[in-house]
Amino acid sequence: MKLRQLPKTMSEIDPVKYIDFVDQTTSQPSKNVQTLKERIDELGGDGADVSHLITAAFGLTAEAGEFAEVVKKIVLQGKPYNEENVFHMKRELGDIMWYMAQACMALDTSFAEILEINYQKLSARYPEGAFDVHYSENRKEGDV
């Protein structure tokens, strides 16, 4: 196998200018804690359960990453697919479910309602009742 040569020069993008660009395209609540506090208060006034939403969003992301890490090591790095690693993945799925419960509390819903919504969405996407590449790639308006 031939190794690729690394480029000898940097990209045409100036890293300092890119940081300025990122700053200019970042929302105020993302850059300023006082503005963030005001946005959280505003959302709370609109009925959002921001504490549970944030807990769920951060936790789901972190735990999904931990689950993916185990899968990565099994599939790509030679870690054995054995009882211990299967149990590890199950524990991570349990943590994901804990954060799903946080999300359900935040949205004043239940696992059953979420499952029903997902069933309806996928049933509409795949009218034959099975995965189809065409429908996966060519979705109807509003199907996200």
Helices and strands as residue ranges (DSSP letters): H 15-24, H 28-31, H 33-45, H 50-77, H 83-106, H 111-125, H 133-137
